[in-house]
Amino acid sequence: MAKANFEDNMENLEKIVSELEKGDLNLDESISKFEEGIKISKDCNKILEDAEKKITILLEKDGELQEENFSTEE
């Protein structure tokens, strides 16, 4: 099975939250959904961390390549 992307994970997480908020699940089902939500949340966090690491800019200064963190501020 292919790994879900960030958007798919967020959509699944929103569905789980909605199901838990309805209150129609029994305790075991609620715990299972909560555990699934925690796993998805950790996956989302990992995806964001990996993306942040990729968002760097290589600049050439004095003939050397230097890596700088990406910034949206000017």
N, C-alpha and C positions, 0 to 999 in steps of 0.2 A: 504494500500500500504506500502510495506517495505521501511524503510529509506535507501537511497542510501549511499554507502560507499564513502570514499574519492576519490578513483580512478574514480568511476562513476560520481561523482560531478565534478571532474576536466574535464572529457571528455565532459560533458554537457556544462560546462563553456567555453571550447575551441570552441565548436560548436556555441555558442551564439556570442562569439567574432568574429568568422569567418563571421557569418551572418551580424553582425554590420559593419565589415570592408568592406564587399562587397558594401554596400551603396544602395542595392536594396529595402530596406524596407522604408515604409512611416514613417512619424514622430511618429504616434501613435504606430505602430509596433515596431519602434526603442526604444521608451520609455518603452514599455512592456517588450521587450527583455532585456533592461538595468536593469529594476527592477528585473527581474528573475535572471539575472547575479549577482546582488548585494545580493539577498537572498541566492543563491548557494555559493557565496563567504563567507558569514557569516556562513553558515553551515560548509564549509570547515575549517574555522577558529576555530569553536567550536570543530570539530573532532580533529584538531591538538592540541588544548588546553587540551582536555580530554586525548589524547594519552600522552602528556607531563606529565600530572599528574600521569599517570599510570607507567611511566618509572622512578621508584624509586627502590632503592636497600635497602633491610633490612639487616643490619649487626648486629651481636651480639658482643657487646663489654662489658666486665665486667659483663656479665650476663644480660644485658639489651639490648633490641632491639632498634636500632636507625635507623631512616630513613634518607637516604642520596640521594641527587639528582643524577641521572644517568649522567655519564660523559664518553665521548669517549676518553678523554685525559688520557695518562698514566703518 
